[in-house]
Amino acid sequence: MIDLHLHLDGSLSLEDFLYLSKTQNIPLGDDFPNSIYVNKDCKSLLEYLEKFDLPLKFLQTEEALEYVTCSLVKRLYSLGYIYAEIRYAPLLHLQKGLAMDKVVEATIRGLKKGLEGTKDFDANLILCCMRHADEKLNLETIEMGNRYRNDKVCAVDLAGGESIHPAPYFERVFRKAKEYGLNVTIHAGESTTSQEVIDAINIGAMRIGHGVHLDLNSENVKKVNDSNVMFEFCPTSNLQTKSLLKYEDVPLKKFMDSDIAVCINSDNMTVSNITAIDDMINMIKTFNLTKEEVYKLYENGVMHAFINENERENLLTLLKVKFNAFFEEKLNA
């Protein structure tokens, strides 16, 4: 029903690839379509991230960015979602000379086009800074977040291989985000240690992408709860990157027992070949989650979504109306 951690470039459909290849006259390669999915032999997060090379090759024009954003929004609606936050790094779409504002404007147009005619569904965009990028481009991303904050851009993020630079390296970048009062989520504790999560919170993270390696000692639990931080778990993705080895390793119940807010997300619908709905089903089966526990996970998503309070109230009402039928049809099948 809700996906708050969803990468645009990792979620192009098979049809998107075929359309873009035809319209841009760029070959898909002999290994297509296997090349768009991560394989079971993936050894690490950095190897997993190599799967983004192909989609990024196609996403260097305004037309392509508008098209795939619209396509993803329509797919989410067709799957029965009520809300989603779609993230991407504008700085990765400048290879053919696009200015960063044109990149953002193209995705906003695509988002709005995809939302046309929908009912009981909404979506927003999150702009990612990247750990490998220079500070100038990351600061420009923050500027874009501020410029378009009232036009379907709801937050900024920090993504990429955590081993490249630790969170404190980006303190200046996220100090600017704080000055602007922007919402902030940061990938942390996916492939590194608990300290990366704490450092991410210290530089302004309101949500943590993944965070599965947080040590749940009393000091850290207090830090997280006092900061009102929610964790965006992406179970299947974590298994594919070898961050975790099996679903039983997902610390979902441990976080819930510590009163730490968690929601379940897809990360990348195509690269991981998963939806947030499917991963919720995985968690239900693995941990024998009750209907009440599943509702709580969705409620966490609503309460920590980057929306205003009027939107939050409306989304919470919609969740209450839709959940029972949704649970019986898709989650309790």
SULDA-V497262 format. One record per backbone hydrogen bond with DSSP energy under -1.0 kcal/mol. CO is the residue of the C=O (numbers start at 1). NH is the residue of the N-H. Records with the same first field share a line. If there is no record, write none. Layout:
BEGIN
CO=NH  NH
END
This chain:
BEGIN
1=82  83
3=85
5=267
6=87
8=11
10=270  271
13=17
14=18
15=19
16=20
17=21
18=22
19=23
20=24
21=26
29=32
31=35
33=36
34=37
39=42
44=48
45=49
48=51
49=52
50=53
52=56
53=57
55=58  59
61=65
62=66
63=67
64=68
65=69
66=70
67=71
68=72
69=73
70=74
71=75
72=76
73=77
74=78
75=79
76=81
77=80
82=122
83=3
84=124
86=126
87=8
88=128
89=92
90=93
94=97
99=103
100=104
101=105
102=106
103=107
104=108
105=109
106=110
107=111
108=112
109=113
110=114
111=115
115=118
122=84
124=86
125=154
126=88
127=157
129=159
134=138
135=139
136=140
137=141
138=142
139=143
140=144
141=145
142=146
143=147
144=148
148=151  153
152=125
155=127
156=185
157=129
158=187
159=131
161=164
166=169
167=170
168=171
170=174
171=175
172=176
173=177
174=178
175=179
176=180
177=182
183=156
184=206  207
186=209
188=211
189=213
194=198
195=199
196=200
197=201
198=202
199=203
200=205
201=204
206=230
207=186
208=232
209=188  211
211=214
215=217
217=221
218=222
219=223
220=224
221=225
222=226
223=227
224=229
230=208
231=233  263
232=210
233=265
234=238
235=239
236=240
237=241
238=243  244
246=249
247=250
250=252
251=255
252=256
253=257
255=260
256=259
261=231
263=233
266=268
267=7
268=272
271=38
275=279
276=280
277=281
278=282
279=283
280=284
281=285
282=286
283=287
284=288
290=294
291=295
292=296
293=297
294=298
295=299
296=300
297=301
298=302
299=303
300=304
305=307
308=312
309=313
310=314
311=315
312=316
313=317
314=318
315=319
316=320
317=321
318=322
319=323
322=326
323=327
324=328
325=329
326=330  331
327=332
END
